[in-house]
Amino acid sequence: MATGKYQITELKKCTADYHNILGDERKDELHDRIVEIIVDDKKYREKDYTASKLAADLGTNCRYISAVMTERFHTNFNGLINKHRINEAMTLLTEEAYREKSISEIGEMVGFGTRQAFYASFYRFLNTTPREFRVKHLGPKKRKRSSKKA
């Protein structure tokens, strides 16, 4: 039943057949294989890696991938991919060895196609920008002094 000015309705539990067709054992198997492919093989770094490509790699279909993502990971494909991208970006942003890399370069290294997508996802996950995160953990970048010849 919709209520109020915005016609907000209660969230319905998904009753799609493909959620029920997959048994728990198959869901667990797909979960483990998804972790292996996306996390261990670092497929999240590939800008053009899609749920369709994951399904093909697993020899299954996108509906089953979607069901496993929802039930086992509690997110969708893009949410899972971006979570791992952001986790790696956080590591790179706090390492002194990557201080000279720009924020955009780090975003590209972890798989984001654009600077805007990186900033938006980073902010969505951490409620701060990549730059603010880096400054908090490494301090401000020191400016190079220009040498004046007398």
For each residue, the residues with C-beta under 8 A, 3 or more apart:
1: 9 10
2: 7 8 9
3: 7 8 9
4: 7 8
5:
6:
7: 2 3 4
8: 2 3 4
9: 1 2 3 12
10: 1
11:
12: 9 15
13:
14: 19 70
15: 12 19
16: 19 20 63 67
17: 20 21
18: 21 22 63 64 67
19: 14 15 16 22 67 70 71
20: 16 17
21: 17 18
22: 18 19 26 27 30 64 67 68
23: 26 27
24: 27 28
25: 28 29
26: 22 23 29 30
27: 22 23 24 30 31 67 68 71 72
28: 24 25 31 32 72
29: 25 26 32 33
30: 22 26 27 33 34 58 60 64 65 68 72
31: 27 28 34 35 68 72 73
32: 28 29 35 36
33: 29 30 36 37 58
34: 30 31 37 38 54 58 65 68 69 73 80
35: 31 32 38 39 40
36: 32 33 39 40 41
37: 33 34 40 41 43 54 57 58
38: 34 35 41 42 43 44 54 80 81 84
39: 35 36 42 44 84
40: 35 36 37
41: 36 37 38
42: 38 39 45
43: 37 38 46 49 54
44: 38 39 49 80 81 84 85 88 110 111
45: 42 85 88 109 110 111
46: 43 49 111
47: 111 112 113
48: 53
49: 43 44 46 53 54 81 111
50: 53 54 77
51: 54 55 62 65 66 77
52: 55 56 62
53: 48 49 50 56 57
54: 34 37 38 43 49 50 51 57 58 65 77
55: 51 52 58 60 61 62 64 65
56: 52 53 59
57: 37 53 54
58: 30 33 34 37 54 55 65
59: 56
60: 30 55 64 65
61: 55 64 65
62: 51 52 55 65 66
63: 16 18 66 67
64: 18 22 30 55 60 61 67 68
65: 30 34 51 54 55 58 60 61 62 68 69 77
66: 51 62 63 69 70 76 77
67: 16 18 19 22 27 63 64 70 71
68: 22 27 30 31 34 64 65 71 72 73
69: 34 65 66 72 73 75 76 77 79 80
70: 14 19 66 67 73 74 75 76
71: 19 27 67 68 74
72: 27 28 30 31 68 69
73: 31 34 68 69 70 79 80
74: 70 71
75: 69 70 79 80 83
76: 66 69 70 79 80
77: 50 51 54 65 66 69 80 81
78: 81 82
79: 69 73 75 76 82 83
80: 34 38 44 69 73 75 76 77 83 84
81: 38 44 49 77 78 84 85 111
82: 78 79 85 86 121 124 125
83: 75 79 80 86 87 125
84: 38 39 44 80 81 87 88
85: 44 45 81 82 88 89 110 111 112 118 121
86: 82 83 89 90 110 121 122 125 126
87: 83 84 90 91
88: 44 45 84 85 91 92 109 110
89: 85 86 92 93 106 107 109 110 118 122 130
90: 86 87 93 94 126 133
91: 87 88 94 95
92: 88 89 95 98 101 106 109 110
93: 89 90 98 103 106 130 133 134 137 138
94: 90 91 133 134 137 138
95: 91 92 98 99
96: 99 138
97:
98: 92 93 95 101 106
99: 95 96 138 141
100:
101: 92 98 105 106 109
102: 105 106
103: 93 106 107 115 118 119 130 131 134
104: 107 108 115 118
105: 101 102 108 109
106: 89 92 93 98 101 102 103 109 110 118 130
107: 89 103 104 110 112 114 115 117 118 119 130
108: 104 105 111 112
109: 45 88 89 92 101 105 106
110: 44 45 85 86 88 89 92 106 107 118
111: 44 45 46 47 49 81 85 108
112: 47 85 107 108 115 117 118 121
113: 47 117
114: 107 117 118
115: 103 104 107 112 118 119
116: 119 120
117: 107 112 113 114 120 121
118: 85 89 103 104 106 107 110 112 114 115 121 122 130
119: 103 107 115 116 122 123 129 130
120: 116 117 123 124
121: 82 85 86 112 117 118 124 125
122: 86 89 118 119 125 126 128 129 130 133
123: 119 120 126 127 128 129
124: 82 120 121
125: 82 83 86 121 122
126: 86 90 122 123 133
127: 123
128: 122 123 132 133 136
129: 119 122 123 132 133
130: 89 93 103 106 107 118 119 122 133 134
131: 103 134 135
132: 128 129 135 136
133: 90 93 94 122 126 128 129 130 136 137
134: 93 94 103 130 131 137 138
135: 131 132 138 139 140
136: 128 132 133
137: 93 94 133 134
138: 93 94 96 99 134 135 141
139: 135
140: 135
141: 99 138
142:
143:
144:
145:
146:
147:
148:
149:
150:
